Amino acid sequence: MTNRKTDGEVFDVAVVGGGASGTAAAYHLSAEGRSVVLLDRHDMNTEASGRNAGSLHGQIQHEPFLEEGEDWARGWLPALRFLADSLRLWDTLGEELGTDLQVGKKGGLLIADEEHQLPAIEAKVAFENSVGIDSRMLSADDVKQLAPWVTDDVVGGELCPIEGKANPLLVAPAFARRAVAQGAVLMPRSPVEGFREERGLHILRTPRGEVVARQVVLAGGDGMPALGRHFGLDLPISSGAVQVSVTERIDPMVSHLVYYAGGKLTFKQAQSGTLLIGGGWPARRNAAGEWVVNPESLRANLAMATRIAPSIADVSLLRTWVGIGNGTPDHSPIIGAVPGHPGVWLGFYPYMGFTASPLMGRILSDLVLGRDPDRDLTPFAPDRF
């Protein structure tokens, strides 16, 4: 993928953010014949989209359900429907992009090892069923049949059949390659330092010069609060560094995306045979203020994994890395027009933006092109806070 000078060029659309959502938007817009420039403050796919564990989520996450309650879950159903609709796009995404994205959708397995955990899971399943997701409760024997490796302490759980995994190192680059093949221009290492509007055009100031576009898509993930402030918009997007671990390769063992009802855990096996263990455990800052691995979090995370899968206790850990997780107060996405700035659009899905990215790219393209995105975006309005 090559870059070229943009001096004097007026693009139809400038997309800010080189992760999965931004590259997906650039792909869809360039496919429609629009001239697109895609900017990122670092290299493409080097932040959340490229540093997550590759989980494809399609159920209400158990931890916020317990913390926020059923009223929150009821209000979050449009965001859950968004994930479910995006997951359908993953089925053919690799073929569409001409890349094996290592997508596997064997379902998500939420494991309970104490009886008191089951009523909340049952209530959560009912909410998921209400929007057409065929989650179901499992007995202990059901779980053992699906996951023979599970602890003998298992008492039951949930199967969400639409969940799975993909390789996060491959997805955004595949979108970007196709966008470039369709005429898009990439500008990595081009942080946006300022915006101004002149005669209906948007001018983005970067260290590599000014970029001029008729419309702008902001899909910068961790950078969204700073981008929003250029337009007088205070986006309540939180950032936190979390860590993910990978083990040595082992024989096929785990077919599902696995969660634990008793704490923070995601657990799955990559196509290569490695186990990926995460769940949102926080990293720490070193003396220089940099995010680094937190040994206490690592110990707790691995203890939780071996609690539900005792047979992995002797598997060697190869690496633990840190990525940024971004959230919103209500756990729902922010999608729509920037108030008072025609032609500037926001697209952000908290916590599970990797899963949401194929649909987010389509919807952002629809908004830019003035098309009906075929869903009510009111629950995701940028000015709702």
Summary of the structure (lengths in Angstrom):
residues: 385
radius of gyration: 20.9
end to end distance: 39.0
largest distance: 68.2
contacts: 1371
relative contact order: 0.20
helix: 34%
strand: 28%
